[in-house]
Amino acid sequence: MKINGEMHYLWRAVDHEGEVLESFATKDRDKAAALKFMKKIMKRHGCAKTITTDGLRSYRAAMNELNVADRQEVGRWANNRAENSHQPFRRRERAMLRFRRMKTLQQFASVHASFHNHLNQERHLVSRQTYKDRRSAALAEWRQVMG
């Protein structure tokens, strides 16, 4: 994404259920940035059984340094879950007319992820009444935390 005409990159870690675990903004998309992001994730969440990424070679270089390169999965449709998790964030970003500073991007990304994880329900997996009950419980809890 562009901030004041300059490209910046938002790194996001998503679990197998689509919940955002971590988000991290950098100016570069290279081995150093990938290594910093992966160390941060592994320190907080531990090492995953499989790590699905796109074909960027800096992921492979960082994973080689962390000795987890054998866990990487790269495929044509392998990272669809990660790409689809970007959509709500992108919609919100467009509504806000982009960001002016990287700090603002980082703050918004972390708050948006926690809010989205808390309120996002798998609508297609449950009945309407169950969905409404869960949604109202989540909103009540969110109001209690924020109020």
Residue pairs with C-beta under 8 A, 6 or more apart in sequence:
1 7
1 8
1 9
1 10
1 93
1 98
1 99
1 105
2 8
2 98
3 98
3 99
3 100
3 101
3 102
3 105
4 100
4 101
6 27
7 27
8 25
8 26
8 27
8 102
8 105
9 25
9 26
9 27
9 28
9 29
9 33
10 23
10 24
10 25
10 89
10 105
10 109
11 22
11 23
11 24
11 25
11 26
11 33
11 34
11 37
12 20
12 22
12 23
12 24
12 82
12 85
12 86
12 109
12 113
13 20
13 21
13 22
13 23
13 37
13 41
13 45
14 20
14 21
14 81
14 82
14 85
15 21
16 81
18 81
18 84
18 85
18 120
19 117
19 120
20 85
20 113
20 116
20 117
21 41
21 44
21 45
22 37
22 40
22 41
22 44
22 45
23 106
23 109
23 110
23 113
24 36
24 37
24 40
24 106
25 102
25 105
25 106
25 109
26 33
26 36
26 37
27 102
29 56
29 58
30 58
31 58
31 61
31 62
31 65
33 58
34 56
34 58
34 59
34 61
34 62
35 61
35 62
35 65
35 66
38 62
38 63
38 66
39 66
42 66
47 68
47 71
48 71
49 71
50 71
50 72
50 73
51 63
51 68
51 71
51 72
51 73
52 72
52 73
52 74
52 75
52 78
52 79
52 81
52 82
53 59
53 72
53 73
53 74
53 79
54 74
54 79
55 74
59 72
60 69
60 72
63 69
63 71
63 72
88 112
88 116
89 109
89 112
89 113
89 116
92 108
92 112
93 99
93 108
96 108
99 105
99 108
115 142
118 138
118 141
118 142
119 135
119 138
119 139
119 142
121 131
121 134
121 135
121 138
123 131
126 134
